[in-house]
Amino acid sequence: GNSVTQMEGPVTLSEEAFLTINCTYTATGYPSLFWYVQYPGEGLQLLLKATKADDKGSNKGFEATYRKETTSFHLEKGSVQVSDSAVYFCALSGRAIQGAQKLVFGQGTRLTINP
Amino acid sequence: DGGITQSPKYLFRKEGQNVTLSCEQNLNHDAMYWYRQDPGQGLRLIYYSQIVNDFQKGDIAEGYSVSREKKESFPLTVTSAQKNPTAFYLCASRPPGTGSYNEQFFGPGTRLTVL
């Protein structure tokens, strides 16, 4: 079945540091890949997505490239800010065949940015 | 503004009581979902619904029930049969289409605590 593995957290960085959060997946077919962000006490917000191999999703300075050869979708940001402190979830979805499309989530990576 | 609303934000329940969590969306989405989130874990699918009057069990449906009488509404009942109901519950919806590329939109969540 489909699965997502994220690097374990928590991750603590200083402001303006470079960020990488690793995400690898196992899936049949050609899934779409997503990064969601969750701020304390809130629901999930879509950060970026990529729907086919070699696509790059980007938003708010974050980027991730859909790498089919390495089955990866690592999240990167060149210079993090305190406001980026949150939990980040990598997720994939396959084509809905007999049921509604389902998302499969990684376990989440808690990121803390210190001033 | 279109979106998903969940109420209440915090809910306390005594052991042995059933409780219903509300989820409403005005995005005109067909598919709706309920997830459970526990600390340090990813989201786990409880139930999902593709259309009105239809719903399917997710990965952890035991002790939960749902209804889908209106397109806009997908309430979740946590029954006394759920052994460990204390968790953060998230409702989501998704635009129509069977492709994998459409993301799910999430509500702000309800935190349920069993006393």
Interface residues (C-beta under 8 A of the other chain):
Chain A: V4 Y30 P31 S32 F34 Y36 G41 E42 G43 L44 Q45 L46 K49 T51 F89 S93 G94 R95 A96 I97 G99 A100 Q101 K102 L103 F105 G106 Q107 G108
Chain B: I4 Q6 A31 Y33 G40 Q41 G42 L43 L45 Y48 S49 Q50 Q56 G58 L90 A92 R94 T98 G99 S100 Y101 N102 E103 Q104 F105 F106 G107 P108 G109 R111
